[in-house]
């Protein structure tokens, strides 16, 4: 098993890769191969499997990463990622951050997006 390298930037640690069912830590279903996009609720549940301190990045953290760091070096794709920021209760959407356009917006929680976890250090 290869060792994943994490990155420390400012006051956050960023996982060295996007979550995927290729990862033994989250591969609870051995018959599922290669899934690397998840619904919002699945993303939250996967983060909990890594421990209470891992979470989705906030919109401001995504902006920071794009403003001050070469996000490609960190292995992010140009696709959309789930963000930690919540839309007010009563909506079935949550925020996503689109790396290719540097924009964010609310989308249905049942959409499947990329997931990268961070934690405060």
N, C-alpha and C positions, 0 to 999 in steps of 0.2 A: 504494500500500500504506500502510495507516495505521500509525502508530507506537504500539507498546504501551507504556503507562506502568506501570512497576514501582513497588512501595512498599517503603520501608525502615522496618522496625519493630524496634526493639531491635537485636539482632545478626544479623537476617536480612533478606534482600531477597526479596520475594514477587512472583512474576510477576503482571502486571496482569490476566490472564484465565486461564480454564481452558484446557487443551490441547484441540485439536480438529483434525480433518482438514481444517478450513477454513483452517488456518494453513499458509502456504507452507513453513515450516521443516520440518514433519513430513509434509506431503502427498506421500508417495512414490507414492501410487496415485491419479492424477487422477480415476479413475472413482468413487472413494469420496467421497461428499458428505455433510457434516453430521454425521459420527460424532464424538461428544464424550464417549463413555464407553469405557473400555478395560480389558482384563484386566490383572492385576498385571504379568505379564512384558512385555506391550506397554508399559505405563506406564514400567517401568524402562528399556526400550530407547529410548523417546521422550526420556526425561531425558538419556540419553547423547548424543543428537543435538544437544542444546543446550550440551554441554560437560561436562567432568568435575565442575565445581563445582555444577551444578544437580542437585537431588534432590527426593524426596517429603518433605513435612513430617512431623515426628515427632508422636506423640500429644500430647506436652507443648507443642509449638508450636501445634497446633490449640487446645488448652486456653487457652494464652496469648492467642491471637487472639480467642477468644470472651470471655474474662474482661476484657480490657483495651481491646478495640477493637470498633467496630461492623463486624462481618464483612460486613454487607450493602454497606457503602460500598466494600469491597474486591472486590465482584462475585462473591462465593461464592454458590452456590445452597444450598438447604436439603437437598440430597441427600448421599449418602455419598461420601467421598473415600478413595483409597488412602493409607495412612500408611507412613512409612519403617521403623518398628519391625517387626522380624521375629519371627514365631512360631518356636520352636525347630525345628531341622531334623528332617525326618521327617514333618512335617505338610504337607498340601497347601493349607493356609490361610495367609492373612496378615492383618494388622490393617487395619481400615478405621475411619474416624472419621465418625460420623453427626452432621452439623451441626444437624439439626432437633431431636435429642434430647440432644445433648452427651454422647453415649456412644460407646464404641468396642468392637470385638470382632473375632474372627477369622471370616473368611468364605472360601469357596473362591477360589483364585487365578484361576479361569476366569470368575468373575463380572465384569461390566462396570460400573466405577464412574468417577466424575469424577476428574480429575487436575489438580493445581495444583502447580507446582514452586517451590522456594525454594532459596536458597543463603546460606551464611554470609558476613557482611561484616566 
